Amino acid sequence: VYLHAKKHNMELLMGNHEYYCIHRKSADLRDDWNLLGGLDTINSIRAKMNIRTEKELEEILDEMSVFFEEKAQPWLEIPTEYGHRILASHAGINKKLFKANHFSVHRALAEPIT
């Protein structure tokens, strides 16, 4: 997905794989990265990109992290031909938070769900 999105200048949603890739070196999130798909991502990268060394792997993961930080969005608004907007997010928006934040998408997605 990373190479395709980069090649075609696509807009991306910030999902768990992108988030954990960016923060994979954090002591608090390293184990989560491995448990929640990081190892599968690493194996896929090694196979598809012919990565042989840990240094090569770290270089591509660092490149991916920068790309995701710059390009991946918490949500996308997609205008339709009828004047409506479609809101796309990785995991949806909590209805209670959305309403409590006066229908602000940014604030609703920034608040933790309690």
C-alpha positions in Angstrom: 0.0 0.0 0.0 2.8 2.4 0.9 4.6 2.1 -2.4 1.3 2.4 -4.4 0.1 5.4 -2.4 3.5 7.1 -2.8 3.7 6.4 -6.6 0.2 7.6 -7.3 0.2 10.6 -4.8 -2.9 9.2 -3.0 -4.5 10.5 0.2 -4.3 8.1 3.1 -6.2 7.6 6.3 -4.2 7.2 9.5 -5.0 3.7 10.7 -3.4 1.5 13.3 -0.6 0.2 10.9 0.4 3.8 10.0 0.2 5.0 13.6 2.3 2.2 15.0 4.8 2.4 12.2 5.4 6.0 13.1 5.7 5.3 16.8 7.3 1.8 16.6 10.5 2.9 18.4 8.6 4.3 21.4 9.2 2.0 24.4 5.5 2.2 25.3 4.3 1.2 21.8 7.0 -1.2 20.5 5.2 -4.3 21.8 1.9 -3.1 20.4 3.5 -2.6 17.0 4.6 -6.2 17.0 1.3 -7.6 18.3 -1.0 -5.6 16.1 0.4 -6.3 12.7 4.0 -5.0 12.8 5.6 -8.4 12.3 3.3 -9.1 9.4 4.2 -5.7 7.9 7.9 -6.4 8.3 7.6 -9.9 6.7 5.6 -8.4 3.8 8.2 -5.6 3.3 11.1 -8.2 3.4 9.4 -10.4 0.8 8.1 -7.7 -1.6 11.0 -5.4 -1.5 13.8 -8.0 -1.3 15.1 -6.5 2.0 18.0 -8.5 3.3 19.5 -6.6 6.3 18.1 -5.0 9.4 19.7 -1.7 8.2 17.7 -1.9 5.0 14.6 -2.7 6.9 15.0 0.2 9.3 15.7 2.6 6.4 12.4 1.6 4.6 10.4 1.7 7.9 11.9 5.2 8.6 10.9 6.3 5.1 7.4 4.9 5.6 7.1 6.7 9.0 8.0 10.1 7.4 5.6 9.5 4.6 2.7 8.5 6.9 3.4 11.5 9.2 3.3 13.9 6.2 0.4 12.3 4.2 -1.9 10.2 6.5 -4.9 12.1 7.8 -7.2 11.2 10.7 -10.2 11.7 8.4 -11.0 12.7 4.8 -13.9 14.7 3.6 -14.9 13.8 0.1 -17.2 16.1 -1.8 -19.9 14.5 -3.9 -21.4 15.8 -7.2 -24.6 16.6 -5.3 -23.1 19.0 -2.9 -22.8 16.6 0.0 -19.7 15.5 1.8 -18.7 12.0 2.7 -16.6 11.7 5.9 -14.2 8.8 5.9 -12.2 7.6 8.9 -10.4 4.5 9.8 -12.5 3.4 12.7 -15.5 5.7 12.6 -16.5 8.6 14.9 -18.1 8.1 18.3 -21.6 9.7 18.0 -21.6 10.9 21.6 -18.2 12.6 21.2 -19.2 14.1 17.9 -22.4 15.7 19.4 -20.7 16.7 22.6 -18.0 18.5 20.6 -20.6 20.5 18.7 -20.2 18.4 15.6 -16.5 19.2 15.3 -14.8 16.2 13.6 -11.4 17.3 14.7 -12.3 17.5 18.4 -14.4 14.3 18.3 -11.5 12.3 16.8 -8.9 14.0 19.1 -10.7 13.0 22.4 -10.2 9.6 23.9 -13.4 7.5 24.2 -14.3 6.9 27.8 
